[in-house]
């Protein structure tokens, strides 16, 4: 009888645990609400700077993206990667202004014209450029966002929110974001911090000009 009682209690514990886990994944959380507020704040933003640093064993990237909506964006990227025991380095710079795209070359700039009127960043907010934040819809629908600690990032007080998705062992953390009191991200990061994206100058004037005319090498249409 004692054995049957123990077996019944164990079965109830398993069922209770399964139900609790199911409720934890299905019911809406404060994290989902926080992501919705952050998404709205980002879509309403008119300007920002986004500094991306990737530090992996065989690859490193340092990139600065400046956005001034509705139609100006400036990107400078330096990267290095290792392949077959050889290390390669490269850099690039581009400016996009109202349908005109400028790409830096060694001795000047190439100019090309495009029909689109807005940058992806201005159409979608930072999610148009930030691959981690680009996963927000999937996380909100299928994952979970748990509250972390308050801390300082890039000189601003913010709170961490950790996004995770279901996994065979329970859950898998995907990325974290430190959100300030204005519902804007100050830092987005992978949990091992191999990629860290720092945001600054939200809704501040950012000057992005076309290169001087005498530095334009060739025009493409």
N, C-alpha and C positions, 0 to 999 in steps of 0.2 A: 504493500500500500504506500509506504514511504517513497518507494522507487517511482510509482505512478504519479504521486504528488509532485516529486522533484521534476519528473519529465513534463508534467503539465505546467509547472512554474517556468521551466526553461522555454517551453513553446510559447507561453504568453510573453516572456521577455523578448524573444525573437520577433514576435508579431508586433509588440509595442515599439521595438526599435525600428522595424521596417516602416511602420506608420509614422513615427516621429521623423524619420529621414524623409519620407515622402512629403509630409507637411512642410518640412524645412525647405524642400526644393520647390514646392508648388506655390505656397502662399507668398503674396507680394511682401517685400521687405523695405525697410528704410533705405537700403542701398539702391534699390531700383528707383525709388522716388528721388534719391540724390542724383543718380545718373540722368534722370529726366530733366531735373532743374539745371544740371551742368550742360546738358545738350542744348537747352533753350538759351542759356547764357552765351554759349559759344556761337550759336547761329546768329545771335544779335550783335556779336562783337564786330567791330569795324577795322580793327588792326591788332597785331600782336607780333612778337618775335618768338621763334621756336628753335631752340638749340638742341640738336640731337648728337649724342655720343654713343657709339657702339664699340665695345671693347671685348672681343672674342679672341681665342687662341690664334686663329689664322686670319682674322679680319679686324680692322679698326676703321671707324668712320667718325668724322667731325663735320657737322653740317649746320649752317645757320640759315634759317628761312625767315624772311621779313615779309609781312603781308599788310597792305593798305587797301582796303576795299573801297570801291567795287572792282578795281581792275589793275592793281599793281602788285607784283610779287618779285622778290629778289632772293636768289638761292646761291650760296657759296658752299661747296663741299670739297673736303679733302679725305681721301681714303687710302688704305694700304691693305694688301692681302697677300697671302703666301700660297704658292701653287708649285708643286713639284720641287720643293726645297728652295724656290726662288721667290724673293719678295718684290712686289710691284707697288708702285705708288702712282696716284693720279689725282688730279684736281679739276674742278669745273666751276663755272659761274654763269648764271643766266639771269636775265631780267625780262619780265613780261609786263607790257603796258598797253592796255586798251587795244588788243589785237596784234600788237607788234612784239615779236619775240627776238631777243638779242642773246647770242651765245658767244662767250669769250673764246678767242683763239690766241695763239702765241703773239701775233702781231696786230691784233685788233678784234673787232666784233663782226659776226655774221648776223644779218637782219633778215627775218622772215615774217610774213604777214599771215594771220590766221583769222577765220571767220568768227570764231567764238568770241563772245563779249565779256565773259567772266572767267576768272580762274577757278579751278576746282576748290581751292581753299575758301574763296568768297561764296561759292555756291553751297558748300557743305560745312563751312567752318573748319576748324583744325582737323576734323575727321577726314577732310579731303586730302590731307598730307600725312597724317599720323596713323600708321598702320595699327598701332595698339588701340587707339581710340576708335579706329574703324570697326572694331569688333563689338562695340557697345550694344548694338541691336541684338546680336546673337546672345551676348551675356545676359541681357535683360530678359530675353525670352526663354532661355534654356539654362542659364547659370544662376549664380548667386553672388551678391556683393555684400561683404561684411565690413563693419566699421572697424577702423584701426585707431591708432593714437594720434593726438594732435602733435605737431612738430613745426619746425621752421624749414622752409625750402626757398632758396634764392632770395632770402631776406623777408619772406612773408610767412605769417602763421597760416597753417592749413591742417586739414585732417586727412589721413590716409583712408582710402577705401580699396579693398582687395577684391578683384573679380576672379571668380573661379567657375569651372564647368564640371558637370558630372563625369566621374571616372570609375573604373572597376573597383578601385580601392576606396571610393567615397566621393572625392572631389580632387580637382587639379587646379592650382592657382595659375592664372594666365598673366595678369598684370595688376599693378596698383596705380592709383592716382591720388595725389594730394590736392584737395579742393579747398579754396579759400572761402572767406565769408561772403564773397560776391558770386559764389557758385561756379567759379572759373578754375581750371586746373593750373597748378603751379609746377607740378612735376608728375610725369608719367614714367613708369619704370617696370621692367621685368623683375621678378622677385630675386633673381641672382644679380641684378643690377648690371647685367651685361649690356643692356640698353637703357639709357636714361634720357628723357626728353624734358627740357626745362623751358617753361613759358614765362615771358615777361612783356612789359609794355602793352598790356591790354588796353585797347581804346585810347592809345596815345598817338600823337602825330608821328608818323614815320616817313621820312623823305626818301622816295625811290624815283630816280631820274633816269632817262635814257642816256647811253654813252654819248660823248661828244661826236658831232657829225664827222669830224676829220678822222675818227677812229673806226668808222664803219667801212668794212672791206668789201662787202658784197650784199646785195639784196635778193632774197628769194621770195617767190609768191606761190 
